Amino acid sequence: MQSLGKFLERIKNSLDISSLNKEGVQAELRRITQVLVDVKDIDIKKDVLWIKTNPTRMTEIKLNEEKILEAASRVLNQRISKISFK
């Protein structure tokens, strides 16, 4: 029964629009910075992209902030004006 629950959770997550948006942002982050951030560590609230990561990855993201903002805005079809860290 537990495996059925996991299967249904995967289906739910794959159909969730915010999850798809987060995966798109994750892919752009990886393309631009070569940094892999877990989807669960990415949040989008209004026009702010929130990322939970370690200081080393944070520095790499800050160095490429403008490119990431442009790419995230394109992927999400909304203007992202800021990246904040948790």
C-alpha positions as CSV (number, residue, x, y, z in Angstrom):
1,M,0.0,0.0,0.0
2,Q,2.9,2.3,0.7
3,S,4.3,2.0,-2.8
4,L,0.8,3.0,-4.2
5,G,0.9,6.1,-2.0
6,K,4.4,7.0,-3.4
7,F,3.2,6.4,-6.9
8,L,0.2,8.7,-6.5
9,E,2.4,11.4,-4.9
10,R,4.7,11.3,-7.9
11,I,1.7,11.7,-10.3
12,K,0.4,14.6,-8.2
13,N,3.7,16.3,-8.3
14,S,4.1,15.8,-12.0
15,L,0.7,17.4,-12.6
16,D,1.3,20.3,-10.2
17,I,2.0,23.5,-12.2
18,S,4.2,25.0,-9.5
19,S,6.3,21.9,-9.5
20,L,6.8,22.1,-13.3
21,N,7.8,25.8,-12.9
22,K,10.3,24.9,-10.2
23,E,11.8,22.2,-12.4
24,G,12.2,24.7,-15.2
25,V,13.9,27.1,-12.8
26,Q,16.1,24.3,-11.5
27,A,17.1,23.4,-15.1
28,E,18.1,27.0,-15.9
29,L,20.1,27.3,-12.6
30,R,22.0,24.2,-13.6
31,R,22.5,25.4,-17.1
32,I,23.8,28.8,-16.1
33,T,25.8,28.0,-12.9
34,Q,26.4,24.2,-13.0
35,V,24.8,24.1,-9.6
36,L,22.1,21.6,-8.7
37,V,19.5,22.8,-6.4
38,D,16.8,20.4,-5.3
39,V,13.3,21.3,-6.5
40,K,12.0,21.3,-2.9
41,D,14.5,24.1,-2.1
42,I,13.1,26.5,-4.7
43,D,10.1,28.7,-4.0
44,I,8.5,31.4,-6.1
45,K,6.5,34.0,-4.2
46,K,5.2,37.0,-6.2
47,D,8.2,38.3,-8.0
48,V,10.9,36.8,-5.8
49,L,12.8,33.6,-6.4
50,W,13.6,32.0,-3.0
51,I,16.5,29.4,-2.9
52,K,17.7,27.4,0.0
53,T,21.3,26.4,-0.5
54,N,24.7,26.3,1.0
55,P,27.1,29.4,0.9
56,T,29.3,28.0,-1.9
57,R,26.3,27.6,-4.2
58,M,24.9,30.9,-3.1
59,T,28.0,32.7,-4.2
60,E,27.9,31.0,-7.6
61,I,24.2,32.0,-8.0
62,K,24.9,35.6,-6.9
63,L,27.7,35.9,-9.5
64,N,25.2,34.9,-12.3
65,E,22.2,36.7,-10.8
66,E,21.2,38.8,-13.8
67,K,21.3,35.8,-16.2
68,I,19.3,33.7,-13.7
69,L,16.7,36.4,-13.3
70,E,16.2,36.7,-17.1
71,A,16.0,32.9,-17.5
72,A,13.6,32.4,-14.6
73,S,11.4,35.2,-15.9
74,R,11.3,33.6,-19.3
75,V,10.5,30.1,-17.9
76,L,7.8,31.3,-15.5
77,N,6.3,33.8,-17.9
78,Q,6.4,36.5,-15.2
79,R,8.9,39.0,-14.1
80,I,11.3,37.9,-11.4
81,S,13.0,40.9,-9.9
82,K,15.0,39.4,-7.1
83,I,16.7,36.3,-5.8
84,S,16.6,35.7,-2.0
85,F,18.2,33.0,0.0
86,K,16.7,31.0,2.9
